[in-house]
Amino acid sequence: MGYNVTMTKAGYELQAKLFAEGGNFPVTRVEVGSGVCPAGLDPAKLTALVERRAAATSTTPRREGCEVSLTVEYRSGMEEETEEPFQITEFGVFAAGTDGNEFLLLYGDLSDYPESAVPQKYGGCVRRYPVKITIGPKAGVELAYPPGAWVIHEELRQAIADHNGDTGAHPYLQGLCAALDARLALIELMYATNVSGNPFAVTFESLNGTVVAGVWNQPQARLEF
């Protein structure tokens, strides 16, 4: 895929502990950056990104056999925007250890094929990086935060259907449509009705200069009998 993902030394130590004792390590946050691991430094020894630039997110990890897969995603606007585009050359996946302390679990080196992170004011962007982790039979990975930037196809289709069926959705637009319908009905009445004599039109929005019988419902602009 043109990039390298390394489990850190702390990650291997926790995996060994979980292999012996069981349990999971929850993913707590994901970040992207513009740094490059210094030459001669083992990426497994990193404890943070070289140059952190923005927050990212990920899918919920899925386990199949001894592999756990997830997708890291950067999406413009997840936090306070940077003013200018930047190159994504690294990402980090952080997790919580058995002692509750957070550590860098995975480090992604994207420097050979960097991608641009575009702020919302220039149109925004989404960048995705699939990851697979090989783990021991008793070790597991779970997501400790809601992956708010993600929604599955079935959930999205149902949400759209529920929204379309909600009679109270978009009340402002419904009001504009109702007013347009009323104006169209008035035009049809004025020009599509065969009238002999002196035609006139009354909307009952105002009774100025009009003599009528009945009860004037001013909010509804109508007469009631």
GUNUPA-186315 format. One line per 2 residues: number of its first residue (from 1); their letters; for each residue x, y, z of N, C-alpha, C. Coordinates in steps of 0.2 Angstrom, whole numbers. Example, Ala and Ser with C-alpha at 12.3 -4.5 7.8 and 13.67 -1.06 7.14 Angstrom:
REM residues 2
1) AS) 66,-28,39,62,-22,39,66,-16,39  64,-11,35,68,-5,36,64,0,39
REM end
This chain:
REM residues 225
1) MG) 4,-6,0,0,0,0,4,6,0  11,6,0,15,11,0,17,15,7
3) YN) 15,11,12,17,14,19,18,8,23  22,9,29,24,4,34,20,6,41
5) VT) 18,1,44,14,1,50,18,-3,55  21,0,61,25,-3,66,21,-3,73
7) MT) 21,-9,76,19,-10,83,25,-7,87  23,-3,92,29,-1,96,31,-6,101
9) KA) 37,-4,104,39,-9,110,34,-9,115  31,-4,117,26,-4,122,20,-8,120
11) GY) 18,-8,114,13,-12,111,14,-20,112  21,-21,110,23,-28,111,23,-31,118
13) EL) 25,-26,122,25,-28,129,18,-29,132  13,-25,130,7,-26,132,4,-32,129
15) QA) 5,-34,123,2,-39,120,5,-46,123  11,-46,125,14,-52,129,10,-52,136
17) KL) 9,-47,139,5,-47,145,-2,-50,144  -5,-47,139,-12,-50,138,-12,-57,136
19) FA) -7,-59,132,-6,-66,130,-6,-71,136  -3,-68,141,-2,-72,147,-8,-72,152
21) EG) -11,-66,152,-16,-65,157,-23,-64,154  -24,-63,147,-30,-61,144,-32,-54,145
23) GN) -37,-52,141,-40,-45,141,-39,-42,135  -41,-36,134,-40,-31,128,-36,-25,130
25) FP) -34,-22,124,-31,-15,125,-36,-10,121  -39,-6,124,-44,-1,120,-40,4,117
27) VT) -42,5,110,-39,11,106,-42,17,109  -38,22,111,-41,28,114,-41,34,110
29) RV) -37,35,105,-37,41,100,-32,39,94  -33,43,89,-29,42,83,-27,49,81
31) EV) -21,50,78,-18,56,76,-14,55,69  -14,61,66,-10,61,60,-5,67,60
33) GS) 1,66,57,6,71,58,10,72,51  15,77,51,19,78,46,26,77,47
35) GV) 27,73,52,34,71,54,37,65,50  43,64,50,46,58,48,51,55,53
37) CP) 51,49,54,55,45,59,62,47,57  66,49,62,73,51,61,77,45,58
39) AG) 82,46,54,86,40,51,89,37,57  89,30,57,93,27,62,89,25,68
41) LD) 83,28,69,79,27,75,74,22,73  73,17,77,68,12,76,61,14,78
43) PA) 57,14,73,50,17,74,46,13,80  48,7,82,45,4,87,47,7,94
45) KL) 52,12,94,54,15,100,50,22,101  46,24,96,43,30,97,37,30,102
47) TA) 36,35,105,31,36,110,26,41,108  27,45,103,22,50,100,24,51,93
49) LV) 19,55,89,21,57,83,27,62,83  31,61,77,36,66,77,34,73,76
51) ER) 28,74,72,25,81,72,18,81,71  15,81,77,7,80,77,4,86,74
53) RA) -1,84,69,-5,90,66,-12,90,67  -15,84,68,-23,84,68,-25,78,71
55) AA) -31,78,74,-34,72,76,-37,68,70  -38,61,71,-41,57,66,-45,52,70
57) TS) -48,47,66,-52,42,69,-51,36,66  -55,31,68,-54,24,65,-60,20,65
59) TT) -61,15,61,-66,10,62,-65,6,69  -71,3,71,-70,-2,76,-66,-8,74
61) PR) -61,-10,78,-56,-15,76,-60,-22,75  -59,-25,70,-62,-32,69,-57,-37,69
63) RE) -59,-43,73,-54,-48,74,-56,-54,70  -51,-57,66,-52,-63,63,-46,-68,64
65) GC) -47,-73,68,-41,-77,69,-36,-73,74  -30,-73,71,-25,-69,75,-23,-63,72
67) EV) -28,-60,68,-27,-53,65,-33,-49,67  -31,-43,68,-36,-37,69,-35,-32,64
69) SL) -41,-30,61,-40,-25,55,-44,-19,57  -42,-13,56,-45,-7,57,-43,-2,51
71) TV) -47,3,50,-45,8,45,-44,15,49  -38,18,48,-37,25,51,-40,30,46
73) EY) -44,35,48,-47,40,44,-45,47,46  -43,51,42,-42,58,43,-48,61,39
75) RS) -52,66,43,-57,69,40,-57,76,42  -57,81,37,-56,88,38,-62,90,43
77) GM) -60,95,48,-65,97,52,-67,93,58  -63,88,60,-64,84,66,-62,88,72
79) EE) -58,93,72,-56,97,77,-54,104,74  -52,109,78,-51,116,76,-46,115,70
81) ET) -48,118,64,-45,118,58,-38,121,58  -33,118,55,-27,122,53,-29,126,47
83) EE) -25,132,47,-26,137,42,-24,135,35  -19,131,34,-16,129,28,-16,121,27
85) PF) -16,119,21,-15,112,20,-8,109,22  -8,103,24,-2,100,26,-1,93,23
87) QI) 5,90,23,6,83,21,5,78,26  1,73,25,1,68,30,6,63,29
89) TE) 11,62,33,17,58,32,17,53,38  13,53,43,13,48,48,6,48,52
91) FG) 5,43,55,-1,42,59,0,38,65  -3,39,71,-2,35,77,-9,33,80
93) VF) -9,27,82,-15,24,85,-13,23,93  -16,26,97,-15,26,104,-20,21,108
95) AA) -17,18,113,-21,13,117,-20,14,124  -24,11,128,-23,12,136,-21,5,138
97) GT) -16,5,142,-13,-1,145,-17,-4,151  -14,-9,153,-18,-12,159,-17,-8,165
99) DG) -12,-3,165,-12,1,171,-16,8,170  -19,8,164,-23,14,163,-20,19,159
101) NE) -13,19,159,-9,24,155,-10,23,148  -10,29,144,-10,29,137,-3,28,134
103) FL) -3,25,128,4,24,125,2,23,117  8,25,114,7,24,106,8,17,105
105) LL) 2,14,102,2,7,100,5,5,93  2,9,88,5,8,81,7,15,78
107) YG) 12,14,74,15,20,71,15,19,63  12,23,60,11,22,52,16,27,49
109) DL) 21,25,45,25,29,41,23,30,34  20,36,32,17,37,26,22,41,21
111) SD) 28,42,23,33,47,20,34,46,13  34,39,11,36,38,4,30,40,-1
113) YP) 24,40,2,18,42,-2,14,46,2  16,52,4,12,57,8,5,59,4
115) ES) 0,61,8,-6,64,5,-7,71,8  -11,75,4,-12,82,7,-18,82,11
117) AV) -18,85,17,-24,86,21,-26,93,19  -33,93,17,-35,100,14,-40,102,19
119) PQ) -40,108,22,-44,111,27,-51,112,23  -56,113,28,-63,114,25,-64,120,21
121) KY) -60,125,22,-61,131,18,-59,131,11  -55,125,10,-53,124,3,-56,118,0
123) GG) -62,116,3,-65,110,1,-65,104,5  -60,103,9,-60,97,14,-58,91,10
125) CV) -56,86,14,-54,79,11,-55,74,16  -55,68,14,-55,62,18,-49,57,16
127) RR) -45,55,20,-39,51,19,-40,44,23  -40,38,20,-40,32,24,-34,28,23
129) YP) -33,24,28,-27,20,29,-29,13,32  -29,8,28,-31,1,31,-25,-2,35
131) VK) -26,-5,41,-21,-7,45,-23,-14,47  -18,-19,48,-19,-26,50,-14,-27,56
133) IT) -16,-30,61,-12,-31,67,-12,-39,68  -6,-42,69,-6,-49,71,-5,-49,78
135) IG) -9,-53,82,-10,-53,89,-10,-61,91  -8,-61,98,-9,-68,101,-16,-70,102
137) PK) -17,-77,103,-24,-79,103,-28,-76,109  -25,-74,114,-28,-71,120,-29,-63,120
139) AG) -25,-60,116,-25,-53,116,-30,-50,111  -33,-45,113,-38,-42,109,-37,-34,108
141) VE) -41,-31,104,-41,-24,103,-48,-21,103  -50,-16,106,-56,-13,106,-56,-6,105
143) LA) -61,-3,103,-61,5,102,-65,8,108  -61,13,111,-63,16,117,-67,22,116
145) YP) -67,24,110,-71,31,108,-76,29,103  -81,33,102,-86,32,97,-83,34,90
147) PG) -83,30,85,-80,32,79,-85,37,75  -86,43,77,-91,47,75,-91,49,67
149) AW) -86,48,64,-85,50,57,-88,44,52  -90,38,55,-91,32,52,-99,31,52
151) VI) -102,28,47,-108,25,47,-109,20,42  -112,14,44,-112,9,39,-118,10,34
153) HE) -118,7,28,-123,8,23,-130,7,25  -131,2,29,-138,0,31,-141,6,36
155) EL) -136,8,40,-138,13,45,-140,20,42  -136,21,37,-137,28,33,-143,27,29
157) RQ) -145,22,26,-151,21,22,-157,21,26  -157,18,32,-162,19,37,-163,26,39
159) AI) -158,29,41,-158,36,43,-161,41,38  -160,40,32,-163,44,27,-170,42,26
161) AD) -172,36,26,-179,34,26,-183,37,32  -180,37,38,-184,39,44,-184,47,43
163) HN) -179,50,40,-180,57,39,-185,59,34  -185,56,29,-190,57,23,-197,56,26
165) GD) -198,51,30,-205,50,33,-207,54,39  -202,58,41,-204,63,47,-208,69,44
167) TG) -214,69,46,-218,75,44,-216,82,47  -212,81,52,-210,87,55,-203,90,53
169) AH) -200,86,48,-193,88,46,-193,94,42  -188,98,43,-187,105,39,-194,109,39
171) PY) -196,111,45,-202,115,46,-201,122,42  -195,125,42,-194,131,38,-196,130,30
173) LQ) -193,125,28,-194,123,21,-202,121,19  -205,118,24,-212,116,23,-216,123,23
175) GL) -214,128,28,-218,134,28,-217,138,21  -211,138,18,-210,141,12,-214,138,6
177) CA) -215,131,6,-219,127,1,-226,129,2  -228,129,8,-235,131,10,-237,138,7
179) AL) -233,143,8,-234,149,6,-234,149,-2  -229,145,-5,-229,145,-12,-236,142,-15
181) DA) -238,137,-12,-244,134,-14,-250,138,-14  -250,143,-8,-256,147,-8,-255,153,-13
183) RL) -249,155,-15,-249,160,-20,-251,157,-27  -249,151,-28,-251,147,-34,-258,146,-35
185) AL) -261,144,-29,-269,143,-29,-272,150,-31  -269,156,-28,-272,162,-29,-272,164,-37
187) IE) -266,162,-40,-265,164,-47,-270,160,-51  -271,153,-49,-275,149,-53,-282,152,-52
189) LM) -284,154,-46,-291,157,-45,-292,163,-50  -287,167,-50,-288,173,-54,-288,173,-61
191) YA) -284,168,-64,-283,167,-71,-286,161,-74  -288,156,-70,-291,150,-73,-298,149,-71
193) TN) -301,155,-69,-309,154,-67,-312,159,-72  -318,156,-75,-322,160,-80,-326,165,-76
195) VS) -325,171,-76,-328,176,-72,-331,181,-77  -338,183,-76,-341,188,-80,-342,194,-75
197) GN) -342,200,-78,-343,206,-73,-336,209,-71  -336,211,-65,-330,214,-63,-326,210,-58
199) PF) -321,207,-60,-317,202,-56,-313,205,-50  -312,202,-45,-308,205,-39,-305,199,-35
201) AV) -300,200,-31,-297,195,-27,-296,197,-20  -298,193,-15,-297,195,-8,-293,189,-5
203) TF) -288,191,-2,-284,186,2,-285,185,9  -289,190,12,-291,190,19,-284,191,23
205) ES) -279,193,21,-273,194,25,-274,201,28  -279,205,25,-281,211,28,-288,213,25
207) LN) -292,216,30,-299,217,28,-300,225,26  -294,228,25,-295,235,23,-299,236,17
209) GT) -304,240,17,-308,241,11,-313,236,9  -314,231,14,-318,225,12,-323,224,17
211) VV) -329,223,15,-335,222,20,-337,214,19  -336,210,24,-337,203,24,-342,201,30
213) AG) -344,195,30,-348,192,35,-344,186,38  -344,185,44,-341,179,47,-336,181,52
215) VW) -332,176,54,-327,178,59,-320,178,55  -316,183,56,-310,184,53,-304,180,57
217) NQ) -301,175,54,-296,171,57,-289,174,54  -287,180,57,-281,183,55,-275,179,54
219) PQ) -273,175,59,-267,171,58,-267,166,52  -273,163,51,-274,159,45,-276,162,39
221) AR) -277,169,39,-279,173,33,-285,170,30  -291,169,34,-297,166,31,-303,169,35
223) LE) -309,168,32,-315,169,36,-318,162,38  -321,162,44,-324,156,46,-331,157,48
225) F) -336,153,46,-343,153,47,-345,148,52
REM end
